[in-house]
């Protein structure tokens, strides 16, 4: 007799469910810290801040204090979904003329010239002040403790350090002092500390609590210690006095100053949205790549996806061909809307996408075809990669790919949190990786490299300019269902983020997979369009799939003209997701790279 017990499809772990709250992150320690905040009476926003600071410590190869962050929140009391833009802008002295005078035709992918204003600390303080309930001490103490007392290094962090070991030894001695303890690459599982970073955050906490007053006064003093105090002063001094080797092969001084940091604050804005059946999908604005998910949905809604096999050739082909069109528009049109008018209403309109959809045939397109909106957009110079790029498809998608000068593609962290009250937060902190630039010795962390996403061509919407935000790849997501806040999800992975984010959503909506099934299902990504990171190359027609994609599907995709490369079984993405329906809270997390990275929940 056939057993009827547990007839559900196999997943690597169950989709967890409860009523108190859920935390899903890319590292188990951060997940534990987030849940601890909820258990102590904090809300989802308090938990998010504590989680974020902890991720800076335990995944230093994937994010850091010198980086940047977009945050999507749904606040039950306000009754609305909002975006906090924690993407710092280019410094005042970051002009195309200056970079050209340095003999550069691209912003380097590493070093001090790639640094924008660090956006994370101010953004977490804004989230804590305007949405949270806890004090600075509550959310900083876990990170201080792990940085001071130690945490086990995951394999991928050690591998990253090993890859840039000689760069640290020859050119970045301040990084060697932190990441080569005992003058050697630490082994996986090493109890690793960063006591200088712990001291930096302990000093901020001390200054925050030094003047009395309530929670808001403490947060304000913490902000000043960062952007107008000792942190900004140390960053300013380092950029002025140090010539740092970068991926261009030549050393350069930075242009970021204390004045740049003092002048900037994060902003709160409404999300961009797109209605897809009973769902309203929410993304950050066109200063991010987030709207490419919305553009893919605007194209895909013209196809009958219900009932398609999520590992079948038709499902994969349609998603990839629509991604090619949406990402081509990203390259041509996206940029900081404070500097250029971006025709996003047109790009998401039915009329525009009805025409674009006609370009999707049964065959794979090998052409790069941005759309046309009269009076808008820039010229995209397509740089083709020579041969097999050292790409995420070869090493495991979503994993950091680090060259000898520290150039990096597609690595970061992500978390989704929903509390008992129904407050939701989704965020993708990134930048300030240990391999992005040298450690500032007084602070214990390095600066980010997001400015590499600017173009050095005048007239392009994403051209470098002082005070302008680079078009970040960071892309958290939320969705309402039937008008009610429902789902938060996202993934690390650079240009792949909004491919995996879209795939997850389609599998959940059209194939009726639960959160964990939609994460575990075989995945893929296209390398058809220019990567956002140095050296900005493209591989037209290349489609990288997990080895778990059926062989018949792979053969059919090749017959359609896709240049299919097969990666490891579990190599595409590091998604997490959380949902709310009534009192029920559900969450799921990625199993890929559990030993190499960390698998949170």
Beta strands, then each sheet from edge to edge (+ up, - down):
strand 1: 16-18
strand 2: 21-25
strand 3: 69-75
strand 4: 80-86
strand 5: 151-152
strand 6: 191-192
strand 7: 244-245
strand 8: 251-252
strand 9: 267-270
strand 10: 272-276
strand 11: 279-283
strand 12: 383-384
strand 13: 401-402
strand 14: 408-409
strand 15: 415-419
strand 16: 424-427
strand 17: 477-481
strand 18: 484-490
strand 19: 524-526
strand 20: 537-538
strand 21: 542-546
strand 22: 563-567
strand 23: 576-581
strand 24: 584-589
sheet 1: 1+ 24- 23+ 18- 17+ 11- 10+
sheet 2: 2+ 15- 16+ 3- 4+ 9-
sheet 3: 5+ 6-
sheet 4: 7+ 8-
sheet 5: 12+ 20+
sheet 6: 13+ 14-
sheet 7: 19+ 21- 22-
end
